[in-house]
Amino acid sequence: GLSFVPASPSYKEFQKADPEKLVEIFEHLDNMADFVIVDAPGGHGEEVNHILKNCDESIIVVNPTLSSAMEGLKVIEAAKQHNTIIAGIVLNMSNGGRHELKPSEVTELLGYPLIANIRTHRKFRKALHRQTPLMYEFPYSRLSRQFKIIAEHLNLQS
């Protein structure tokens, strides 16, 4: 089974959130689940540091742009400071164009292996529009296979 705890979309709720209380939340979740997946904001702000401090492992998700890769590098450095293992890199929203970083360039910049390459695709937008998980909407698509690779990687690392 999978439990999903969404964040509030309210900006006011975001402002009231206390990153210091994340420790209590993580301790509670640690007793309840084998895996806890946290979708953290990019960059190296206070929230990211509090999250990394409480994680065993991290997957760095970057877009195929130099600015995104550099932000990923900052997150990697913060993770190292907190002794958080970097399980690998996921390249997101790539399209193989000549105006973006190649997967090999991303792995060379960040120094970690690429787990999956999530390419921009109309099926992803279609599933999003239908508010249906991609894996249910298009279970045999190349895109779904990349998400399965990520899931298998997480399972093998445990």
Residue pairs with C-beta under 8 A, 6 or more apart in sequence:
3 33
7 14
8 14
19 46
19 47
19 50
20 50
22 50
22 51
22 54
23 50
23 54
26 36
26 54
29 36
30 36
34 158
35 154
35 158
38 51
38 55
40 47
40 48
40 51
40 52
41 47
41 48
42 48
42 68
42 71
42 72
42 75
43 71
43 74
43 75
44 71
44 74
44 75
44 77
44 78
48 75
48 78
49 78
49 82
52 58
52 75
52 78
52 79
52 81
52 82
52 84
53 82
53 84
55 79
55 82
55 84
56 84
56 85
57 84
57 85
57 86
57 87
57 157
58 75
58 79
58 84
58 85
58 86
58 87
59 86
59 87
59 88
59 89
59 90
59 115
59 150
59 154
60 72
60 75
60 76
60 79
60 86
60 88
60 89
60 90
60 110
60 112
61 72
61 89
61 90
61 92
62 68
62 69
62 71
62 72
62 89
62 90
62 91
62 92
62 106
62 110
63 91
63 92
63 93
63 94
64 91
64 93
64 94
64 100
64 101
64 102
64 103
64 106
65 100
65 101
66 101
69 101
69 106
69 109
69 110
70 109
72 89
72 110
73 109
73 110
76 86
76 110
76 111
76 112
79 85
79 86
80 86
86 112
87 115
87 153
87 154
87 157
88 112
88 113
88 114
88 115
88 153
89 106
89 107
89 110
89 112
89 113
89 114
89 115
90 114
90 115
90 116
90 117
90 118
90 150
91 103
91 106
91 114
91 116
91 117
91 118
92 118
93 118
93 119
93 120
94 100
94 103
94 117
94 118
94 119
94 120
95 119
95 120
96 119
101 109
103 114
103 117
106 114
107 113
107 114
115 149
115 150
115 153
116 146
116 147
116 149
116 150
116 153
117 146
118 143
118 146
118 147
119 142
119 143
119 146
121 141
121 142
121 143
123 134
123 137
123 138
123 141
123 143
124 134
124 143
126 137
127 133
127 134
127 136
127 137
127 138
130 137
134 141
134 143
134 144
134 147
135 144
135 147
135 148
138 144
